[in-house]
Amino acid sequence: DVYKRQADYTRMRDNPGYFTEYGPYTVKVNPLPPAPAGFNGAIGPFTVDVKLESTSLKAGVPIKLDLTLIGQGNADAIGAPDFPEIRWAHVTDPERITEEYILFGQVAPGVKKIFRYTITPTDAGKHTIKAFDYAVFNPDLGKYEEQRFGPYTVTVALGDDESGGMIVSNESVDIPKTSMSIGNDI
């Protein structure tokens, strides 16, 4: 039940307001049609975009890849894409960034959700980030909207010095040892 309080502010002491009962209401919820492989819970009118920080990389130097959704919907229900496996780099689980977003011409605030992957190349050469799909269900259209992102071709150069760079990770990583010299520099 929904209650609404209405008060007469000019005569607040004489008229404290009244309560009116509304409802009950019946709500019909239609099930979603069978989902495509790239669907991870995004329901609403969304635009989806991917930005790769660079295609010229250095071994050991991390870069970012962002998948960004902007639109109207439940941000908590939006899942990360099924990101392709990369053997030539270490990829972190995505950082999840959610912001309120005011869409031009809209009264109600929307949402901006970013899935930020940190990619740290480990092998020099020309490599590919395979294409991946992402789908949203747009209730205004009554159907899924699917997009394919990639493939992305990148070139990984060796670092400027022998120490390489830094690997950003949120988990344990095995780093192959190449050579080490131990001595006294006196």
C-alpha positions as CSV (number, residue, x, y, z in Angstrom):
1,D,0.0,0.0,0.0
2,V,1.1,3.5,-0.8
3,Y,0.4,6.4,1.6
4,K,0.5,10.1,0.7
5,R,0.5,12.9,3.2
6,Q,-1.0,16.2,2.1
7,A,-0.7,19.2,4.4
8,D,-2.1,22.7,4.4
9,Y,1.0,24.7,5.2
10,T,-0.9,28.0,5.7
11,R,-2.9,26.5,8.6
12,M,-0.5,23.8,9.8
13,R,-1.8,23.7,13.4
14,D,-5.4,23.5,12.3
15,N,-4.9,21.0,9.5
16,P,-2.2,18.5,10.2
17,G,-2.9,16.7,6.9
18,Y,-4.5,13.5,6.0
19,F,-3.6,10.0,4.7
20,T,-5.0,8.5,1.6
21,E,-4.6,4.9,0.7
22,Y,-3.9,3.9,-2.9
23,G,-3.7,0.4,-4.4
24,P,-3.3,-2.4,-4.5
25,Y,-1.7,-2.5,-7.9
26,T,-1.1,-5.4,-10.3
27,V,2.2,-5.3,-12.2
28,K,2.8,-7.6,-15.1
29,V,6.4,-8.6,-15.7
30,N,7.2,-10.1,-19.1
31,P,10.1,-12.5,-19.2
32,L,13.1,-11.7,-21.3
33,P,13.5,-13.6,-24.6
34,P,16.4,-16.1,-24.8
35,A,19.6,-14.1,-24.4
36,P,22.5,-14.0,-26.9
37,A,26.0,-15.1,-25.7
38,G,27.2,-11.5,-25.1
39,F,24.4,-10.6,-22.6
40,N,25.5,-10.1,-19.0
41,G,22.5,-8.4,-17.4
42,A,22.3,-4.9,-18.9
43,I,18.7,-4.0,-19.3
44,G,17.8,-0.5,-20.6
45,P,18.5,1.8,-23.4
46,F,22.3,1.9,-23.3
47,T,25.1,3.0,-25.6
48,V,28.2,0.8,-25.3
49,D,31.7,1.8,-26.3
50,V,35.2,0.4,-25.9
51,K,38.4,2.4,-25.7
52,L,41.9,0.9,-25.9
53,E,44.5,3.3,-24.5
54,S,47.1,2.5,-27.2
55,T,48.0,0.0,-29.8
56,S,51.8,0.7,-29.5
57,L,52.8,-1.0,-26.3
58,K,56.0,-1.8,-24.3
59,A,56.6,-5.1,-22.5
60,G,56.0,-4.6,-18.8
61,V,54.2,-1.3,-19.1
62,P,50.4,-1.5,-18.3
63,I,47.7,0.1,-20.4
64,K,43.9,0.3,-19.9
65,L,41.0,-1.0,-21.9
66,D,37.6,0.5,-20.9
67,L,34.2,-0.9,-21.8
68,T,31.7,1.9,-21.0
69,L,27.9,1.8,-20.8
70,I,25.8,5.0,-20.6
71,G,22.0,4.9,-20.3
72,Q,19.0,4.2,-18.1
73,G,18.9,1.0,-16.1
74,N,20.0,-0.8,-12.9
75,A,23.8,-0.4,-12.6
76,D,24.1,-3.2,-10.2
77,A,22.6,-5.7,-12.7
78,I,25.2,-4.9,-15.4
79,G,27.9,-7.5,-15.7
80,A,31.3,-7.4,-17.2
81,P,31.9,-8.6,-20.7
82,D,33.3,-12.1,-21.4
83,F,36.8,-10.8,-22.1
84,P,38.9,-12.9,-24.5
85,E,41.9,-14.8,-23.1
86,I,45.2,-13.1,-23.8
87,R,48.3,-15.3,-23.6
88,W,50.9,-12.6,-24.4
89,A,49.9,-10.3,-21.5
90,H,48.6,-10.3,-18.0
91,V,45.0,-9.0,-17.7
92,T,43.5,-8.0,-14.4
93,D,39.9,-8.6,-13.4
94,P,38.0,-5.4,-14.4
95,E,37.8,-2.5,-12.0
96,R,34.1,-1.5,-11.8
97,I,33.3,2.2,-11.8
98,T,29.7,3.5,-11.5
99,E,28.7,7.1,-11.8
100,E,25.4,9.0,-12.0
101,Y,25.1,10.5,-15.5
102,I,22.7,13.2,-16.7
103,L,21.7,12.4,-20.3
104,F,20.9,15.4,-22.5
105,G,17.1,16.0,-22.6
106,Q,16.4,13.5,-19.8
107,V,14.8,14.5,-16.5
108,A,15.8,11.4,-14.5
109,P,19.5,10.7,-14.0
110,G,21.1,7.9,-15.9
111,V,24.0,5.7,-15.2
112,K,27.6,5.4,-16.5
113,K,29.3,2.0,-15.8
114,I,32.9,1.4,-16.8
115,F,34.7,-2.0,-16.8
116,R,38.4,-1.1,-16.8
117,Y,40.9,-3.8,-17.6
118,T,44.6,-3.3,-17.0
119,I,46.7,-5.1,-19.6
120,T,50.4,-5.7,-19.0
121,P,52.2,-7.1,-22.1
122,T,54.8,-9.7,-21.3
123,D,55.8,-10.8,-24.8
124,A,57.2,-8.6,-27.6
125,G,55.8,-8.8,-31.1
126,K,52.6,-8.2,-33.0
127,H,49.5,-9.5,-31.1
128,T,45.8,-9.5,-31.3
129,I,43.1,-8.9,-28.7
130,K,40.3,-11.1,-30.1
131,A,36.9,-9.7,-30.9
132,F,34.2,-10.0,-28.2
133,D,30.5,-9.4,-28.1
134,Y,28.4,-7.3,-25.7
135,A,24.6,-7.2,-25.7
136,V,22.0,-5.2,-23.8
137,F,18.3,-5.7,-23.7
138,N,16.5,-2.5,-24.7
139,P,12.9,-2.7,-23.3
140,D,11.9,0.3,-25.4
141,L,12.5,-1.7,-28.5
142,G,11.6,-5.1,-27.0
143,K,14.8,-6.8,-28.2
144,Y,18.5,-7.3,-27.6
145,E,21.0,-5.0,-29.2
146,E,24.4,-6.7,-29.9
147,Q,27.7,-5.1,-30.6
148,R,31.0,-6.7,-31.5
149,F,34.2,-5.0,-30.4
150,G,37.6,-5.7,-31.9
151,P,39.7,-7.4,-33.0
152,Y,42.5,-5.1,-31.9
153,T,46.0,-5.5,-33.3
154,V,48.8,-4.2,-31.0
155,T,52.5,-4.1,-31.3
156,V,54.5,-4.8,-28.2
157,A,58.1,-3.5,-28.1
158,L,60.8,-4.5,-25.5
159,G,61.2,-1.9,-22.8
160,D,64.0,0.8,-23.1
161,D,66.0,-0.9,-20.4
162,E,66.6,-4.5,-19.3
163,S,64.5,-4.1,-16.2
164,G,61.3,-3.9,-18.4
165,G,58.5,-2.4,-16.5
166,M,55.9,-3.1,-13.8
167,I,53.2,-5.7,-13.9
168,V,50.0,-4.6,-12.4
169,S,48.1,-7.6,-10.9
170,N,45.5,-8.4,-8.3
171,E,46.6,-12.0,-8.0
172,S,49.8,-14.1,-7.8
173,V,51.8,-14.1,-11.1
174,D,54.8,-16.3,-12.1
175,I,57.5,-14.2,-13.6
176,P,60.1,-16.0,-15.7
177,K,63.7,-15.3,-14.6
178,T,66.2,-14.5,-17.3
179,S,69.5,-13.7,-15.7
180,M,70.9,-12.2,-12.6
181,S,74.4,-11.1,-11.6
182,I,75.5,-11.0,-8.0
183,G,78.7,-9.3,-6.9
184,N,80.4,-6.8,-4.8
185,D,80.9,-3.3,-6.3
186,I,83.6,-2.0,-3.8
